[in-house]
Amino acid sequence: MKIKGVLFSLLCCFSTVVLAAEPYDRIAPLVEKAISDKQLPGAVVLVGRGEQILYHKAFGFKTYSPAAAVTTTDTVFDLASLTKPLVTTTLIMQLVEQGELRLTDPVGKYLKQLNDAQVKNITIVQLLTHSSGLADGFDRREFWQGKADLEQQLAKLKLKTRPDQQFVYSDIGFILLGLVVEQITNQPLDLVAQQRIFLPLQMKDSRYLPLDKPLQDAAYLQRIAPTENLQGDTDYQKLLPNYAQTYLHAVVHDPTALRLNGVAGHAGVFGTANDLALFAQMLLNGGEHKGQSVLSPLAVQRVLTPVVIGNQSRALGWDMQTDYSAPKGDLLPAGSFGHTGFAGTSLWIDPASRTYIILLSNRVHPNRNTSITDLRAKLANIVAAEIN
């Protein structure tokens, strides 16, 4: 019996050593602690290098309800502001490639509803880098809904600061860019995104969910993680007066996107970790994936050329080194880039090692009072430590 006991002890020690040596073995306890600390009910983490998926696991549940469904690797999340680089930036660069616009063009060239001369002169590149001088968002105290009301908001739009003077993260800027795409293509933004990005890349789970076109795919709807309590924002109650559910589900979380029927240049897209991996692979491959070209190599190179605004560094539509760069962590090098989404999502890519880190969650469930900034940074550090 003593021999058996010694053997068991040795096996346990050996097992512990093996587990400690496994790549990314520290990710699970990190995410599980965040769940136990009620920072988020569940999450999906995906780590890839090139076209190889190195780590892909789901944690926790979709809600805190005792009867909640388990989060799975194909759970669909509200990607929130990841819409900015995934959709709007990509479509703008496609239009540049096609000779439809230039990055130096003033936005007033395309959006005649703008009245203020300074606003009209904001360039496309200033909008892409959040250096336009526009405010972060519209005045929430004034209620409006729909494109017609948006026209009135744009007609009285003014600058808050001089362009190129400072970095101010602006939803308004990307709403304008989405409108530019619609003006040039003469198509709604959700349709353009589907035709020019999601379908070519086979991002089968990525889409906008317009409020006026309820999705009939029951299986897809069941996979979506709910977000905030309906009482969490006064806009929810005004815009969804007959909404029967306690939490937003298959309805965009961003209040301004909600005012715009769920389709806007700054937010609105839903998707999965697998789909984001396909997008990351496309960028790392110079704009192409499995024979489908979404952007040219030079367009990708232009997107990822750093633009310094004050002491902040941005790419076109992407973050590089700003106050929003928690998903970069402390170890990933200059030249890496990514973006976050307010609802609890992030994607960060390191071209030098061809590594990408995806964290999807619904951290705004049941409310927006938690932060996953620390989780994002520590996740990046764990992954970066495994890069040779």
C-alpha positions as CSV (number, residue, x, y, z in Angstrom):
1,M,0.0,0.0,0.0
2,K,2.9,2.3,0.8
3,I,4.3,1.7,-2.7
4,K,0.9,2.5,-4.3
5,G,0.7,5.7,-2.2
6,V,4.2,6.8,-3.3
7,L,3.4,6.0,-6.9
8,F,0.1,8.0,-6.7
9,S,2.0,11.0,-5.2
10,L,4.6,10.8,-7.9
11,L,1.9,10.7,-10.6
12,C,0.2,13.7,-9.1
13,C,3.4,15.6,-9.1
14,F,4.2,14.6,-12.7
15,S,0.7,15.6,-13.7
16,T,1.0,19.0,-12.1
17,V,4.3,19.6,-13.8
18,V,2.8,18.7,-17.2
19,L,-0.2,20.9,-16.7
20,A,1.9,23.8,-15.6
21,A,3.9,23.5,-18.8
22,E,0.9,23.5,-21.1
23,P,0.6,26.7,-23.2
24,Y,-2.1,29.0,-22.1
25,D,-2.9,26.9,-19.0
26,R,-3.3,30.2,-17.0
27,I,-6.1,31.4,-19.2
28,A,-8.8,29.3,-17.6
29,P,-8.2,30.3,-14.0
30,L,-8.0,33.9,-15.1
31,V,-11.4,33.9,-16.8
32,E,-13.0,31.7,-14.2
33,K,-12.0,34.1,-11.5
34,A,-13.5,37.0,-13.4
35,I,-16.7,35.1,-13.6
36,S,-16.7,34.2,-9.9
37,D,-16.0,37.9,-9.2
38,K,-19.2,38.7,-11.2
39,Q,-17.3,40.7,-13.8
40,L,-19.1,38.8,-16.5
41,P,-21.4,35.7,-16.7
42,G,-19.4,33.9,-19.4
43,A,-16.9,34.4,-22.1
44,V,-15.2,32.8,-25.1
45,V,-11.4,33.0,-25.6
46,L,-9.7,32.2,-28.9
47,V,-6.0,32.5,-29.6
48,G,-4.6,31.9,-33.1
49,R,-1.4,32.1,-35.0
50,G,-1.8,32.5,-38.7
51,E,-4.5,30.0,-39.8
52,Q,-3.8,27.8,-36.8
53,I,-6.2,28.0,-33.8
54,L,-4.1,27.4,-30.7
55,Y,-6.7,27.9,-28.0
56,H,-10.5,28.1,-28.2
57,K,-12.6,27.6,-25.1
58,A,-15.9,28.8,-23.6
59,F,-16.5,29.6,-19.9
60,G,-19.5,30.2,-17.7
61,F,-23.1,30.9,-18.7
62,K,-25.0,33.3,-20.9
63,T,-26.7,34.9,-17.9
64,Y,-26.6,34.7,-14.1
65,S,-30.0,32.9,-14.0
66,P,-30.0,29.4,-12.3
67,A,-31.5,28.1,-15.5
68,A,-29.1,29.8,-17.8
69,A,-27.7,28.2,-20.9
70,V,-24.0,27.4,-20.9
71,T,-21.7,29.6,-23.0
72,T,-20.4,27.6,-25.9
73,T,-17.6,28.3,-28.4
74,D,-20.2,29.3,-31.0
75,T,-22.1,31.7,-28.8
76,V,-23.0,34.8,-30.7
77,F,-22.1,38.1,-29.0
78,D,-23.0,41.8,-29.6
79,L,-19.6,42.9,-30.9
80,A,-20.4,46.6,-30.2
81,S,-17.6,48.9,-31.3
82,L,-15.7,46.1,-33.1
83,T,-18.1,47.2,-35.8
84,K,-15.8,50.2,-36.4
85,P,-12.7,48.4,-37.7
86,L,-14.4,45.2,-38.9
87,V,-17.1,46.8,-41.1
88,T,-16.8,50.6,-41.5
89,T,-13.0,50.9,-41.9
90,T,-12.9,47.9,-44.2
91,L,-15.6,49.3,-46.5
92,I,-14.1,52.8,-46.5
93,M,-10.7,51.3,-47.6
94,Q,-12.5,49.2,-50.3
95,L,-14.0,52.4,-51.7
96,V,-10.5,54.0,-51.7
97,E,-9.2,51.1,-53.7
98,Q,-12.1,51.5,-56.2
99,G,-11.4,55.1,-56.7
100,E,-14.7,56.2,-55.2
101,L,-13.2,58.4,-52.5
102,R,-9.9,59.6,-51.1
103,L,-8.8,59.6,-47.4
104,T,-8.1,63.3,-47.8
105,D,-11.7,64.1,-49.0
106,P,-13.8,66.3,-46.8
107,V,-16.8,64.5,-45.4
108,G,-19.1,67.3,-46.6
109,K,-18.3,66.2,-50.2
110,Y,-20.6,63.2,-49.5
111,L,-22.9,64.3,-46.7
112,K,-24.9,67.3,-47.8
113,Q,-26.9,67.3,-44.6
114,L,-24.0,68.8,-42.8
115,N,-24.3,72.6,-42.4
116,D,-21.3,73.7,-40.3
117,A,-18.3,74.7,-42.5
118,Q,-15.8,73.3,-40.1
119,V,-17.6,70.0,-39.8
120,K,-17.9,69.7,-43.6
121,N,-14.1,70.1,-43.9
122,I,-13.3,67.1,-41.6
123,T,-11.4,64.6,-43.7
124,I,-12.1,60.9,-44.0
125,V,-8.7,60.1,-42.4
126,Q,-9.5,62.4,-39.4
127,L,-12.8,60.4,-38.8
128,L,-10.9,57.1,-39.0
129,T,-8.3,58.2,-36.5
130,H,-10.7,60.0,-34.1
131,S,-8.9,63.3,-34.6
132,S,-11.8,65.1,-36.2
133,G,-12.6,67.4,-33.3
134,L,-16.1,65.9,-33.0
135,A,-17.6,65.0,-29.6
136,D,-17.7,61.4,-28.5
137,G,-21.4,61.1,-29.0
138,F,-24.7,63.0,-29.5
139,D,-26.3,64.7,-26.5
140,R,-28.3,61.9,-24.9
141,R,-30.7,64.4,-23.3
142,E,-32.3,65.0,-26.6
143,F,-34.4,62.2,-27.8
144,W,-34.5,61.3,-31.5
145,Q,-35.1,58.1,-33.5
146,G,-34.5,57.1,-37.1
147,K,-32.6,58.5,-40.1
148,A,-34.9,61.5,-40.5
149,D,-34.2,62.6,-36.9
150,L,-30.5,61.9,-37.5
151,E,-30.5,64.3,-40.4
152,Q,-31.6,67.0,-38.0
153,Q,-28.8,66.1,-35.5
154,L,-26.3,66.3,-38.3
155,A,-27.6,69.6,-39.6
156,K,-26.7,71.3,-36.2
157,L,-23.4,69.3,-35.6
158,K,-20.5,71.4,-34.4
159,L,-16.9,70.7,-33.5
160,K,-15.8,70.4,-29.9
161,T,-12.1,70.9,-30.6
162,R,-9.9,71.8,-33.5
163,P,-9.1,68.8,-35.8
164,D,-5.7,67.0,-35.4
165,Q,-5.2,68.5,-32.0
166,Q,-6.2,65.6,-29.8
167,F,-7.5,62.0,-29.8
168,V,-11.2,61.9,-28.8
169,Y,-12.9,58.6,-29.4
170,S,-16.0,59.5,-31.3
171,D,-19.0,57.3,-32.2
172,I,-20.3,60.3,-34.2
173,G,-17.3,60.1,-36.5
174,F,-18.0,56.5,-37.4
175,I,-21.7,57.1,-37.8
176,L,-20.7,59.7,-40.5
177,L,-18.4,57.1,-42.1
178,G,-21.2,54.6,-42.3
179,L,-23.4,57.2,-44.0
180,V,-20.6,57.9,-46.5
181,V,-20.5,54.2,-47.4
182,E,-24.3,54.2,-47.9
183,Q,-24.2,57.4,-50.0
184,I,-21.5,56.1,-52.3
185,T,-22.8,52.5,-52.7
186,N,-26.5,53.5,-52.6
187,Q,-27.2,50.5,-50.4
188,P,-27.9,50.1,-46.7
189,L,-24.8,49.5,-44.6
190,D,-25.9,46.0,-43.3
191,L,-26.3,44.8,-46.9
192,V,-22.9,46.2,-48.1
193,A,-21.2,44.5,-45.1
194,Q,-22.8,41.2,-45.9
195,Q,-21.9,41.3,-49.6
196,R,-18.4,42.7,-49.3
197,I,-17.0,41.3,-46.0
198,F,-19.0,38.6,-44.3
199,L,-19.9,36.5,-47.4
200,P,-16.4,36.5,-49.0
201,L,-14.7,35.6,-45.7
202,Q,-17.4,33.0,-44.9
203,M,-18.1,34.8,-41.6
204,K,-21.4,33.0,-41.5
205,D,-22.4,34.1,-38.0
206,S,-21.6,37.8,-38.5
207,R,-24.5,40.2,-39.2
208,Y,-26.4,43.3,-38.2
209,L,-29.8,42.6,-36.7
210,P,-32.1,45.5,-37.9
211,L,-35.0,46.0,-35.6
212,D,-37.5,46.3,-38.5
213,K,-36.4,42.9,-40.0
214,P,-36.7,40.4,-37.1
215,L,-34.5,37.4,-37.7
216,Q,-36.4,34.2,-38.3
217,D,-33.4,31.8,-37.7
218,A,-34.4,30.3,-34.3
219,A,-31.2,28.4,-33.9
220,Y,-29.1,31.5,-34.4
221,L,-31.2,33.5,-32.0
222,Q,-30.8,30.9,-29.3
223,R,-27.0,31.2,-29.5
224,I,-27.0,35.0,-28.8
225,A,-25.9,36.0,-25.3
226,P,-28.2,38.6,-23.7
227,T,-26.9,41.9,-22.6
228,E,-28.3,44.6,-20.3
229,N,-31.5,44.8,-18.3
230,L,-34.2,46.8,-20.1
231,Q,-34.1,49.3,-17.2
232,G,-30.4,49.9,-17.8
233,D,-30.9,52.9,-20.1
234,T,-33.8,55.3,-20.6
235,D,-33.4,54.9,-24.4
236,Y,-34.2,51.2,-24.1
237,Q,-37.6,51.9,-22.5
238,K,-38.4,54.7,-25.1
239,L,-37.3,52.8,-28.2
240,L,-38.6,49.4,-27.1
241,P,-41.9,50.2,-25.4
242,N,-43.5,46.8,-26.0
243,Y,-40.4,44.7,-25.5
244,A,-41.4,41.7,-23.5
245,Q,-38.0,40.4,-22.3
246,T,-36.2,41.5,-19.1
247,Y,-32.8,41.7,-20.9
248,L,-31.8,42.9,-24.4
249,H,-31.5,39.8,-26.6
250,A,-30.8,39.9,-30.3
251,V,-31.2,43.7,-30.0
252,V,-28.2,45.9,-30.2
253,H,-26.9,47.2,-26.9
254,D,-25.6,50.5,-28.0
255,P,-28.3,53.1,-27.5
256,T,-27.4,55.3,-30.5
257,A,-27.3,52.3,-32.8
258,L,-30.6,51.3,-31.4
259,R,-32.0,54.7,-32.4
260,L,-30.8,53.9,-35.9
261,N,-32.7,50.6,-36.2
262,G,-29.7,48.6,-35.1
263,V,-27.5,49.4,-38.1
264,A,-24.8,52.1,-37.9
265,G,-21.1,52.6,-38.7
266,H,-20.0,52.6,-35.0
267,A,-21.9,49.6,-33.6
268,G,-24.5,47.0,-34.4
269,V,-22.7,43.8,-35.6
270,F,-23.2,40.5,-33.9
271,G,-20.7,37.6,-34.4
272,T,-18.6,34.8,-33.0
273,A,-15.0,34.2,-32.1
274,N,-14.5,31.9,-35.1
275,D,-15.7,34.7,-37.5
276,L,-13.3,37.2,-35.9
277,A,-10.5,34.7,-36.4
278,L,-11.2,34.6,-40.1
279,F,-11.1,38.4,-40.2
280,A,-7.8,38.4,-38.4
281,Q,-6.3,35.8,-40.7
282,M,-7.4,38.0,-43.7
283,L,-5.5,41.0,-42.4
284,L,-2.4,38.9,-41.6
285,N,-2.5,37.5,-45.1
286,G,-2.5,41.0,-46.6
287,G,-6.2,41.3,-47.2
288,E,-6.8,37.9,-48.7
289,H,-8.2,34.6,-47.2
290,K,-8.6,31.3,-49.0
291,G,-8.6,33.0,-52.4
292,Q,-11.0,35.7,-51.5
293,S,-9.5,39.2,-51.6
294,V,-11.2,41.7,-49.3
295,L,-8.5,44.4,-49.3
296,S,-5.3,44.8,-51.3
297,P,-1.9,44.4,-49.5
298,L,-1.2,48.1,-49.8
299,A,-4.6,49.0,-48.4
300,V,-3.9,46.8,-45.4
301,Q,-0.5,48.4,-45.1
302,R,-2.1,51.9,-45.2
303,V,-4.6,50.9,-42.5
304,L,-1.9,49.8,-40.2
305,T,0.4,52.8,-40.7
306,P,0.5,54.4,-37.2
307,V,-0.9,57.9,-36.8
308,V,0.2,59.8,-33.7
309,I,-2.3,62.2,-32.2
310,G,-0.8,64.0,-29.2
311,N,0.6,61.1,-27.1
312,Q,-1.8,58.5,-28.6
313,S,-1.2,56.2,-31.5
314,R,-3.9,54.9,-33.8
315,A,-4.1,53.1,-37.1
316,L,-7.0,53.7,-39.5
317,G,-10.0,52.5,-37.6
318,W,-7.8,50.5,-35.2
319,D,-6.2,51.2,-31.8
320,M,-2.5,50.9,-31.3
321,Q,-1.5,52.7,-28.1
322,T,-4.1,54.7,-26.3
323,D,-6.1,54.7,-23.1
324,Y,-8.2,52.0,-24.8
325,S,-5.3,49.6,-25.4
326,A,-5.9,47.2,-22.4
327,P,-6.1,44.2,-24.8
328,K,-2.4,44.9,-25.8
329,G,-1.3,44.1,-22.3
330,D,2.2,44.9,-21.2
331,L,4.2,42.7,-23.5
332,L,2.9,42.8,-27.0
333,P,5.1,45.0,-29.2
334,A,4.6,48.3,-31.0
335,G,2.9,47.6,-34.3
336,S,0.3,45.3,-32.8
337,F,-3.2,46.6,-33.1
338,G,-6.8,45.9,-32.1
339,H,-10.0,47.2,-30.8
340,T,-12.5,46.8,-27.9
341,G,-16.3,46.7,-27.7
342,F,-18.2,48.3,-24.8
343,A,-20.4,45.2,-24.4
344,G,-17.3,43.1,-23.4
345,T,-15.5,42.2,-26.6
346,S,-12.0,42.7,-27.9
347,L,-9.6,41.6,-30.7
348,W,-5.9,42.3,-30.7
349,I,-3.5,41.3,-33.5
350,D,0.4,41.1,-33.5
351,P,1.6,41.0,-37.1
352,A,5.2,40.3,-36.1
353,S,4.2,36.9,-34.6
354,R,1.0,36.5,-36.6
355,T,-0.8,36.1,-33.3
356,Y,-4.4,37.2,-32.5
357,I,-6.3,37.2,-29.2
358,I,-10.1,37.3,-29.1
359,L,-12.1,37.8,-26.0
360,L,-15.9,37.8,-26.4
361,S,-18.3,38.3,-23.4
362,N,-21.5,40.0,-22.4
363,R,-20.0,41.9,-19.4
364,V,-22.8,44.4,-19.6
365,H,-25.2,41.7,-18.3
366,P,-27.1,42.4,-16.2
367,N,-25.7,46.0,-16.1
368,R,-22.8,48.0,-17.2
369,N,-21.2,48.5,-13.8
370,T,-18.3,46.1,-14.2
371,S,-15.0,46.4,-15.9
372,I,-12.9,43.7,-17.7
373,T,-9.9,46.0,-18.4
374,D,-7.7,44.0,-16.2
375,L,-8.9,40.7,-17.6
376,R,-8.1,41.9,-21.2
377,A,-4.6,43.0,-20.2
378,K,-3.7,39.9,-18.3
379,L,-5.0,37.6,-21.1
380,A,-2.7,39.4,-23.5
381,N,0.3,39.0,-21.2
382,I,-0.4,35.2,-20.9
383,V,-0.5,34.8,-24.6
384,A,2.4,37.1,-25.3
385,A,4.6,35.1,-22.9
386,E,4.2,32.1,-25.2
387,I,5.4,33.9,-28.3
388,N,8.9,32.9,-29.2
